[in-house]
Amino acid sequence: MLSGAVGGIVNALVSDNGFIKPSEESAGEVTIIRPGFAGNVLLGAVAAFVSWGLYGAFANTALFGTVTGIGTEEISVSISSIAGALLVGIGGARWLTNEVDKKLLRTAATAAAASKANFEESRKIAIATPAQAFNIAKKMYQNEQPRS
């Protein structure tokens, strides 16, 4: 699980999430939950645990009851199982990040489409990260809404 948590940290470093706190972003009726650093670490750890449970040293160990015919072989943790857990941690956290980014971009596209055409803002969105694109489009949309 520790290797998976490290994988989550690596994903936080290479993604748009960085070391942000878990938060909610809203644009109109849409709310997007951003898992942030803690979510990346947690999902990486859980993904690594699942990998370890399926393929690790204790994968065939009975938790309840007794099993006959088990030898007295020593069970150990190998470098490959730690490396595999790290890889699964990065992949699991990356999956979560991609899902959040996809929702941010879809909401940004919807907000931008509902706003007046703005060439300069569209150029900014084209080179922005998903979170930046969301915030640019959100401002465009809010500027279009009548003030109450």
N, C-alpha and C positions, 0 to 999 in steps of 0.2 A: 504494500500500500504506500510505503514511503517513496518507492521508485515512481509509482504512479502520480503521487503528489508532486514530485520533482518534475515529472512530465507536464503536469498542469501549470507549473511555474514557467516552464519553457514555453508552453503555448501562450501564456499571458504575455511573455516578453516579445514573441514574434507576431502577435495579433494586435488588432485595434484596441482590445480590452486593456492591455497593460496592467497596471496595478490599481485599477479603479475599484471602488467599493460597489457591492451589489446595489443596483438601483432600478428604478422604473422610469421609462421615458414615455411621455404621452403626446399624441398629436390628434386632436379631435377626440373621436371615440376609441381610438386604438391605443392600447397600453402595451409596451414591450418591456419585458423583464430582462435586464442585463445582469448576468450572474457575476461579473467582475472577477477579481483575483480569487476570492474565496470559492466561487463556483467552479472555476477552472481547477483549483487544487482538489476540491472535493470530488468532482467528476473524474479527474485523473486517478485519484486514489481508489475510487469505487471500480473503475474500469480495470485497473491493475489487479484488484482483489478478485474480480470475476475471471480474469485471465489466469491468475494463480490458482484459483479454485478449479478451473477446467484443465489446466495443463501443468500445474506446479508439482512440487515434490510430494504433496499430500493429496493429490487429486483422487487417488483410489483408496484413501483411508476411510474406514467406516466410522461414522460419528456415533451411531447408536447400535447396540447389539454387539454380537461377537462374530467374527469371521474366522473360520478355520482354514488352515493351510497357509497362513501368512508366515513367511520366514522371519529371521531376525536381522534382515538387512537394515543398515543404517540409512535413514532418510536425511538428505542434505539439500541445501539450497545452492544452486549453481549460478555461475556468472550469467549464463544464458537465460535462466529464469528471471533474474533481476533485470537484465537488458530487455527481455520480452515485456516485463511489467512496465518498464519505463516507456517503451514504444507504445504499448496499449494505452498508457496514461496520456501521452501526447495525443494519440489518435482520438481517444474519447473526449478529451478537452477540446480538441480541434473541431470535432463534430458539433459540440455544443456551441462553440463560437460561430461556426458557419451557419447554424440554424438562426442564431440571434442576428447575425449580419444580414442574412437573407430577409428576415422580417424588417430590419431597419431599412434596407434598400427598397423593399416593396412599399413600405409606408412612405418613404421619401419620394418615390416615383408617383404615388397617388397624390401626395400633397403638392408636388411640383406641377402635376397635370391639372390640378384644380386651381392653380394660381395663374396670374397673368404671365405671359411669356417674358422672360428676362434673360437676355443673352449672357450677360456677365455672370449671373448666378448659375446658369446651366454649365458654363465653363468651369466654375468652381466645383460643382457637383461631379463633373466628369473626372476630376483628378483627386477628389476627396476620399477619405476612408468612409466606410459605411456609417459610422457615428457622425462624422462631419457632414456627410450628405444628408442624413436625417435632420440634423440641426439647421442646415441651410434651407432645406425645403420646408421645415416647420416654420421658420421665420417668414418665408415667402407666403405660406398659407395664412399665417396669422396676420400679416399685413393686408391681406385681401378681405378678411372678415370685417363686417361692420362693427364698430365700437358701440357698446351698450352704455 
